[in-house]
Amino acid sequence: MKVLVTGAGGYIGSQTCKLLKKQGHTVIVCDRRPITSHNYFDSQQNENCYGDYKLKMTDWDCDALIHIGATSLVGPSVLDPALYYQNNIAETLNLLDMIRKCNIKNVVFASSAACYGEPDNGLCTIEDGNTPMNPYGWTKRMMEVILNDYAKAYNINSVSLRFFNVAGADSDGEFGQEKQATHIIARIMESAIAGKKFTLYGNDYDTADGTCIRDYIHVEDVANGLVTSVTHATENSGAHVFNLGMDHGYSNLEIIQAVEKNTPLKVDYDIGARREGDPASLIADVSGTVKLGWKPKHNLDSIITTAYNWYTK
């Protein structure tokens, strides 16, 4: 198939393009910046951002769109919601208008676990808990609703994937996360490599060791989910939503132990007060992904090992 990928030069986008090319697809890439992180594409569309009507339409005769491009941090979305609504909603609507003109009928959308807010029991199921707590989460949830309407009105099929905490690096060591990533695995590892003390926020949660629990997913598993979803969108009409996680959470203390187990690093940390709004547990219910034909191949050890290899490359 011929697939258009937005955000193709980013952490997840690079991995996705690599897998698409490995499987023999034709890849058209789009990003705000010229893509220098990889060459896993057949042509490049980066004169402007994906939401700009001035984009050339020469290469838009595609079978599917994988839309990964977005402004994506929770904290900054609270401080500057206008930027997030502009980039993630308004410009994505422009993009959808472009694919309507080009008669592209299959969309895979990078959504987020931020759609859930705080589920009552910590288990995130698609049917429940669709009340985000921040503008970033709302932009993702709004686009899921919009894609559902577009499926009914314009026969554009879509798969929205709610990513949980994406971590790890390319197994071949070609690319990984940029420094100063926000999730705890990256922050622990960067602090230990730099010889700095790490602050763990809260040890009085209602969990086995008192620290909060999160679900982590390897970036290669996420890329596999995105590529698998292209086929699902072409074979199933309507708008569909799935979780991408491991269906198993790890506490912050377990993450520290795993870093020390799988790397030469020793983590120097202290305990700070818990952060307001941090739920005790957030774990993906992935029972529905059997319909997608996807399951994660990596575990926490693999996530940490590949991340460490990337950071110390």
The 8 nearest C-alpha neighbors of each residue, nearest first, counted from 0:
[[1, 24, 62, 25, 2, 61, 63, 23],
 [0, 2, 25, 61, 62, 24, 26, 63],
 [3, 1, 63, 26, 61, 64, 62, 27],
 [2, 4, 27, 64, 28, 26, 65, 63],
 [5, 3, 65, 28, 7, 66, 64, 29],
 [6, 4, 29, 68, 66, 7, 67, 30],
 [68, 7, 5, 30, 67, 12, 8, 9],
 [6, 8, 12, 5, 13, 9, 4, 28],
 [9, 7, 34, 13, 6, 12, 36, 30],
 [10, 8, 12, 7, 13, 11, 6, 36],
 [9, 11, 12, 176, 13, 175, 14, 8],
 [10, 12, 14, 13, 9, 15, 218, 222],
 [11, 13, 7, 9, 15, 14, 6, 10],
 [14, 12, 16, 8, 15, 7, 11, 9],
 [15, 13, 17, 11, 12, 16, 222, 18],
 [14, 16, 222, 12, 18, 17, 13, 19],
 [17, 15, 19, 13, 18, 14, 39, 12],
 [16, 18, 14, 20, 39, 15, 19, 21],
 [17, 19, 21, 15, 16, 20, 22, 14],
 [20, 18, 16, 22, 24, 21, 17, 15],
 [21, 19, 23, 24, 22, 17, 18, 39],
 [20, 22, 18, 19, 23, 17, 24, 16],
 [21, 23, 19, 20, 24, 18, 17, 226],
 [22, 24, 20, 21, 19, 25, 0, 18],
 [25, 23, 0, 20, 19, 22, 1, 26],
 [26, 24, 1, 0, 2, 41, 23, 20],
 [25, 27, 40, 2, 41, 1, 3, 24],
 [28, 26, 3, 42, 43, 41, 40, 2],
 [29, 27, 43, 4, 7, 44, 3, 5],
 [28, 30, 5, 44, 45, 7, 4, 43],
 [31, 29, 6, 32, 45, 5, 7, 48],
 [30, 32, 48, 45, 47, 33, 29, 49],
 [31, 33, 30, 34, 45, 8, 48, 47],
 [34, 32, 45, 35, 30, 31, 8, 43],
 [35, 33, 8, 36, 32, 37, 30, 7],
 [34, 36, 37, 33, 8, 38, 32, 13],
 [35, 37, 34, 8, 38, 13, 174, 9],
 [38, 36, 35, 39, 13, 34, 8, 17],
 [37, 39, 40, 36, 35, 34, 41, 17],
 [40, 38, 17, 16, 37, 20, 41, 26],
 [39, 41, 26, 38, 42, 27, 28, 16],
 [40, 42, 26, 27, 25, 43, 39, 28],
 [43, 41, 27, 40, 28, 44, 26, 58],
 [42, 44, 28, 27, 45, 29, 41, 40],
 [45, 43, 29, 28, 46, 42, 27, 30],
 [46, 44, 47, 29, 30, 31, 33, 43],
 [45, 47, 44, 54, 48, 31, 55, 32],
 [48, 46, 45, 31, 51, 54, 49, 53],
 [47, 49, 31, 50, 51, 30, 45, 46],
 [48, 50, 51, 94, 47, 29, 5, 30],
 [49, 51, 90, 93, 94, 48, 91, 52],
 [50, 52, 53, 49, 48, 54, 47, 93],
 [51, 53, 54, 50, 93, 97, 94, 49],
 [54, 52, 51, 55, 47, 46, 56, 50],
 [55, 53, 52, 51, 56, 47, 46, 49],
 [54, 56, 57, 53, 44, 58, 59, 46],
 [55, 57, 59, 58, 54, 60, 101, 97],
 [58, 56, 55, 59, 60, 54, 44, 101],
 [59, 57, 56, 60, 27, 61, 55, 42],
 [58, 60, 56, 61, 57, 101, 3, 98],
 [59, 61, 58, 101, 62, 57, 103, 56],
 [62, 60, 1, 59, 63, 2, 103, 3],
 [61, 63, 1, 2, 103, 0, 105, 60],
 [64, 62, 105, 2, 61, 106, 103, 3],
 [63, 65, 3, 106, 2, 4, 66, 107],
 [66, 64, 107, 4, 106, 108, 3, 67],
 [65, 67, 108, 5, 68, 4, 64, 107],
 [68, 66, 109, 6, 5, 65, 69, 108],
 [6, 69, 67, 5, 66, 70, 30, 7],
 [70, 68, 87, 71, 67, 86, 6, 83],
 [71, 69, 83, 86, 87, 72, 68, 135],
 [70, 72, 69, 73, 135, 76, 83, 75],
 [73, 71, 74, 75, 76, 70, 135, 181],
 [72, 74, 76, 135, 75, 71, 133, 77],
 [73, 75, 76, 77, 72, 78, 133, 135],
 [76, 74, 78, 77, 73, 72, 79, 80],
 [77, 75, 80, 79, 73, 74, 78, 135],
 [76, 78, 75, 74, 80, 79, 134, 133],
 [77, 79, 75, 76, 80, 74, 81, 73],
 [78, 80, 76, 81, 77, 82, 75, 83],
 [79, 81, 76, 83, 82, 77, 134, 84],
 [82, 80, 84, 83, 79, 85, 76, 86],
 [83, 81, 85, 80, 84, 79, 86, 76],
 [82, 84, 80, 86, 85, 81, 87, 70],
 [83, 85, 88, 81, 87, 82, 86, 80],
 [84, 86, 89, 82, 83, 88, 87, 81],
 [87, 85, 90, 83, 84, 88, 82, 89],
 [86, 88, 84, 83, 69, 91, 85, 138],
 [87, 89, 84, 91, 90, 85, 86, 92],
 [90, 88, 85, 92, 91, 86, 87, 93],
 [91, 89, 50, 93, 86, 92, 88, 87],
 [90, 92, 94, 88, 93, 89, 87, 50],
 [93, 91, 95, 89, 90, 94, 88, 96],
 [94, 92, 90, 96, 50, 91, 95, 97],
 [93, 95, 91, 97, 50, 92, 96, 49],
 [94, 96, 92, 98, 97, 93, 99, 91],
 [95, 97, 93, 99, 94, 98, 92, 100],
 [98, 96, 94, 100, 95, 99, 101, 93],
 [97, 99, 101, 103, 95, 100, 96, 102],
 [98, 100, 102, 96, 101, 97, 103, 95],
 [101, 99, 97, 98, 102, 96, 103, 95],
 [100, 102, 98, 99, 103, 97, 60, 59],
 [103, 101, 99, 100, 98, 104, 60, 61],
 [104, 102, 98, 101, 105, 62, 63, 99],
 [103, 105, 155, 156, 102, 63, 106, 154],
 [106, 104, 63, 156, 232, 157, 155, 103],
 [107, 105, 157, 64, 63, 65, 156, 108],
 [106, 108, 65, 158, 157, 159, 66, 64],
 [109, 107, 159, 66, 110, 65, 158, 106],
 [110, 108, 67, 160, 159, 66, 161, 107],
 [109, 111, 161, 160, 139, 159, 108, 162],
 [112, 110, 161, 162, 113, 114, 139, 163],
 [111, 113, 161, 114, 163, 162, 115, 110],
 [112, 114, 136, 111, 115, 116, 131, 135],
 [115, 113, 131, 136, 112, 140, 129, 116],
 [116, 114, 129, 128, 113, 131, 130, 112],
 [115, 117, 131, 132, 130, 114, 113, 118],
 [116, 118, 115, 119, 278, 128, 121, 132],
 [119, 117, 121, 128, 120, 123, 116, 115],
 [118, 120, 121, 117, 122, 128, 123, 278],
 [119, 121, 122, 118, 280, 123, 281, 117],
 [120, 122, 281, 280, 118, 119, 282, 123],
 [123, 121, 282, 120, 281, 283, 284, 124],
 [124, 122, 283, 284, 282, 121, 118, 281],
 [125, 123, 284, 126, 127, 122, 283, 128],
 [124, 126, 127, 123, 241, 240, 242, 128],
 [125, 127, 124, 128, 129, 123, 240, 115],
 [128, 126, 124, 125, 129, 123, 118, 115],
 [127, 129, 115, 118, 130, 116, 117, 123],
 [128, 130, 115, 114, 127, 131, 116, 140],
 [129, 131, 116, 115, 128, 114, 132, 137],
 [132, 130, 116, 114, 136, 115, 137, 133],
 [133, 131, 116, 130, 136, 134, 113, 137],
 [132, 134, 136, 135, 131, 77, 137, 73],
 [135, 133, 137, 136, 76, 80, 77, 138],
 [136, 134, 138, 137, 76, 133, 73, 83],
 [137, 135, 113, 114, 131, 139, 134, 133],
 [136, 138, 134, 140, 139, 135, 131, 141],
 [139, 137, 141, 135, 136, 140, 87, 134],
 [138, 140, 142, 136, 137, 110, 141, 143],
 [139, 141, 137, 143, 142, 114, 138, 136],
 [142, 140, 144, 138, 143, 139, 137, 145],
 [141, 143, 145, 139, 144, 140, 146, 138],
 [142, 144, 140, 146, 141, 145, 147, 139],
 [145, 143, 147, 141, 142, 146, 148, 140],
 [144, 146, 142, 148, 147, 143, 149, 141],
 [147, 145, 149, 143, 148, 144, 142, 150],
 [146, 148, 238, 144, 150, 145, 149, 143],
 [149, 147, 145, 151, 146, 150, 152, 144],
 [150, 148, 146, 152, 153, 151, 147, 155],
 [149, 151, 155, 154, 237, 147, 148, 156],
 [152, 150, 148, 149, 154, 153, 147, 237],
 [153, 151, 149, 150, 154, 148, 155, 147],
 [152, 154, 149, 155, 150, 151, 99, 148],
 [155, 153, 150, 151, 152, 156, 149, 104],
 [156, 154, 104, 150, 153, 105, 149, 157],
 [155, 157, 105, 237, 236, 150, 232, 238],
 [158, 156, 106, 238, 107, 232, 105, 239],
 [157, 159, 239, 107, 240, 238, 232, 108],
 [160, 158, 108, 240, 110, 107, 109, 239],
 [161, 159, 241, 110, 109, 242, 240, 162],
 [160, 162, 111, 110, 242, 112, 243, 241],
 [163, 161, 111, 243, 112, 160, 242, 110],
 [162, 164, 112, 244, 165, 215, 214, 243],
 [165, 163, 215, 216, 214, 166, 162, 182],
 [164, 166, 216, 218, 217, 215, 163, 162],
 [167, 165, 217, 218, 216, 302, 164, 215],
 [166, 168, 302, 306, 217, 305, 218, 303],
 [169, 167, 175, 306, 305, 170, 309, 174],
 [168, 170, 172, 171, 174, 175, 173, 305],
 [171, 169, 172, 305, 168, 173, 219, 167],
 [172, 170, 169, 173, 174, 168, 305, 309],
 [173, 171, 169, 170, 174, 309, 168, 308],
 [174, 172, 171, 169, 175, 170, 309, 37],
 [175, 173, 169, 172, 168, 176, 309, 36],
 [176, 174, 168, 169, 10, 309, 177, 167],
 [177, 175, 10, 178, 168, 180, 174, 167],
 [176, 178, 180, 179, 175, 10, 174, 310],
 [177, 179, 180, 176, 189, 185, 310, 186],
 [180, 178, 181, 177, 186, 185, 189, 176],
 [181, 179, 178, 185, 182, 177, 186, 176],
 [180, 182, 179, 183, 186, 185, 72, 184],
 [183, 181, 184, 185, 180, 186, 164, 166],
 [182, 184, 186, 185, 187, 181, 251, 254],
 [185, 183, 187, 186, 182, 188, 254, 166],
 [184, 186, 188, 183, 187, 182, 180, 189],
 [185, 187, 183, 189, 188, 184, 190, 182],
 [188, 186, 190, 184, 185, 189, 183, 191],
 [187, 189, 185, 191, 190, 186, 192, 184],
 [188, 190, 192, 186, 191, 187, 185, 193],
 [189, 191, 195, 193, 187, 188, 192, 186],
 [192, 190, 194, 188, 193, 266, 189, 195],
 [191, 193, 189, 194, 190, 188, 264, 195],
 [192, 194, 190, 191, 195, 189, 188, 196],
 [195, 193, 191, 192, 190, 196, 267, 266],
 [196, 194, 190, 193, 191, 197, 267, 192],
 [197, 195, 267, 268, 190, 198, 194, 191],
 [196, 198, 268, 190, 267, 187, 199, 269],
 [199, 197, 269, 268, 270, 271, 200, 196],
 [198, 200, 270, 271, 269, 201, 197, 268],
 [199, 201, 273, 271, 272, 270, 198, 274],
 [202, 200, 273, 272, 271, 203, 210, 199],
 [201, 203, 209, 210, 204, 200, 270, 208],
 [202, 204, 209, 201, 210, 205, 273, 206],
 [205, 203, 209, 206, 210, 279, 202, 211],
 [204, 206, 209, 279, 203, 207, 210, 211],
 [207, 205, 209, 204, 208, 210, 211, 279],
 [206, 208, 209, 205, 210, 204, 250, 211],
 [209, 207, 206, 210, 202, 252, 250, 204],
 [208, 210, 202, 204, 203, 206, 207, 205],
 [211, 209, 202, 204, 208, 251, 250, 201],
 [210, 212, 279, 250, 280, 251, 204, 209],
 [213, 211, 250, 280, 249, 248, 279, 281],
 [212, 214, 248, 281, 249, 280, 282, 215],
 [213, 215, 248, 282, 247, 244, 164, 163],
 [216, 214, 164, 165, 163, 244, 213, 245],
 [215, 217, 165, 244, 164, 245, 166, 218],
 [218, 216, 166, 220, 167, 219, 165, 302],
 [217, 219, 221, 220, 165, 166, 167, 222],
 [220, 218, 222, 221, 217, 223, 14, 169],
 [221, 219, 223, 217, 218, 295, 222, 224],
 [220, 222, 218, 224, 219, 223, 225, 217],
 [223, 221, 15, 219, 225, 224, 220, 14],
 [222, 224, 220, 226, 221, 225, 227, 219],
 [225, 223, 221, 227, 222, 226, 228, 220],
 [226, 224, 222, 228, 223, 227, 221, 229],
 [225, 227, 223, 228, 229, 224, 222, 19],
 [228, 226, 224, 229, 225, 230, 223, 231],
 [227, 229, 231, 225, 226, 230, 232, 224],
 [230, 228, 232, 226, 231, 227, 107, 233],
 [229, 231, 233, 228, 232, 227, 234, 226],
 [230, 232, 228, 234, 229, 233, 235, 291],
 [233, 231, 229, 235, 230, 234, 157, 156],
 [234, 232, 230, 231, 235, 105, 229, 156],
 [233, 235, 231, 232, 230, 236, 229, 156],
 [236, 234, 232, 231, 233, 237, 156, 230],
 [237, 235, 156, 234, 232, 238, 233, 154],
 [236, 238, 156, 150, 157, 239, 235, 151],
 [239, 237, 157, 147, 156, 158, 150, 146],
 [238, 240, 158, 159, 157, 237, 241, 147],
 [239, 241, 159, 158, 160, 238, 242, 125],
 [242, 240, 160, 161, 288, 159, 243, 287],
 [241, 243, 161, 285, 160, 244, 283, 162],
 [244, 242, 162, 161, 163, 160, 241, 285],
 [243, 245, 216, 283, 163, 246, 242, 214],
 [244, 246, 247, 216, 214, 295, 215, 283],
 [247, 245, 283, 284, 244, 285, 282, 248],
 [248, 246, 245, 214, 282, 249, 283, 244],
 [247, 249, 214, 213, 212, 282, 250, 246],
 [250, 248, 212, 213, 253, 214, 251, 254],
 [249, 251, 212, 253, 211, 252, 210, 254],
 [250, 252, 254, 253, 210, 211, 212, 255],
 [253, 251, 255, 254, 250, 256, 210, 208],
 [254, 252, 256, 250, 251, 255, 249, 257],
 [253, 255, 257, 251, 252, 256, 258, 250],
 [256, 254, 252, 258, 253, 257, 259, 251],
 [257, 255, 253, 259, 254, 258, 260, 252],
 [256, 258, 260, 254, 259, 255, 261, 253],
 [259, 257, 255, 261, 260, 256, 262, 254],
 [258, 260, 256, 257, 262, 264, 261, 265],
 [261, 259, 257, 258, 262, 256, 263, 300],
 [260, 262, 258, 259, 257, 304, 300, 303],
 [261, 263, 264, 259, 258, 260, 304, 307],
 [264, 262, 259, 265, 261, 260, 258, 307],
 [265, 263, 262, 259, 191, 266, 258, 192],
 [264, 266, 259, 191, 267, 263, 258, 262],
 [265, 267, 191, 268, 264, 255, 259, 187],
 [266, 268, 196, 197, 265, 191, 195, 269],
 [269, 267, 197, 196, 198, 266, 199, 270],
 [268, 270, 198, 199, 197, 271, 267, 196],
 [271, 269, 199, 198, 200, 201, 272, 268],
 [270, 272, 200, 201, 199, 198, 273, 269],
 [273, 271, 201, 200, 274, 270, 202, 199],
 [272, 274, 201, 200, 271, 275, 202, 277],
 [275, 273, 277, 276, 200, 272, 201, 271],
 [274, 276, 277, 273, 278, 272, 200, 201],
 [275, 277, 278, 274, 117, 273, 132, 116],
 [276, 278, 275, 274, 279, 273, 211, 117],
 [279, 277, 280, 276, 117, 281, 211, 121],
 [278, 280, 211, 204, 212, 205, 277, 206],
 [279, 281, 212, 121, 278, 211, 213, 282],
 [282, 280, 121, 213, 122, 212, 214, 123],
 [281, 283, 122, 214, 248, 123, 213, 246],
 [284, 282, 123, 246, 244, 285, 122, 242],
 [283, 285, 124, 123, 246, 286, 122, 282],
 [284, 286, 287, 288, 242, 283, 246, 244],
 [287, 285, 288, 284, 289, 246, 242, 290],
 [288, 286, 285, 289, 290, 241, 284, 291],
 [287, 289, 291, 290, 285, 286, 293, 241],
 [288, 290, 292, 291, 287, 286, 293, 294],
 [291, 289, 288, 292, 287, 293, 231, 286],
 [290, 292, 288, 289, 293, 231, 228, 227],
 [291, 293, 289, 290, 288, 294, 227, 231],
 [294, 292, 291, 288, 224, 289, 295, 227],
 [293, 295, 296, 292, 288, 289, 220, 224],
 [296, 294, 220, 297, 245, 293, 244, 216],
 [295, 297, 294, 220, 298, 217, 219, 245],
 [298, 296, 295, 301, 217, 302, 299, 220],
 [299, 297, 301, 300, 302, 296, 217, 216],
 [298, 300, 302, 301, 303, 297, 215, 257],
 [301, 299, 303, 302, 298, 304, 261, 257],
 [302, 300, 304, 298, 299, 303, 297, 305],
 [301, 303, 167, 299, 300, 305, 304, 217],
 [302, 304, 306, 300, 301, 305, 307, 167],
 [303, 305, 301, 307, 306, 302, 300, 261],
 [304, 306, 308, 168, 307, 167, 302, 303],
 [307, 305, 167, 168, 303, 309, 308, 304],
 [306, 308, 310, 304, 309, 305, 303, 311],
 [309, 307, 305, 311, 306, 310, 312, 304],
 [308, 310, 312, 306, 307, 311, 172, 305],
 [309, 311, 307, 308, 312, 306, 189, 175],
 [312, 310, 308, 309, 307, 192, 306, 189],
 [311, 309, 310, 308, 172, 307, 173, 306]]
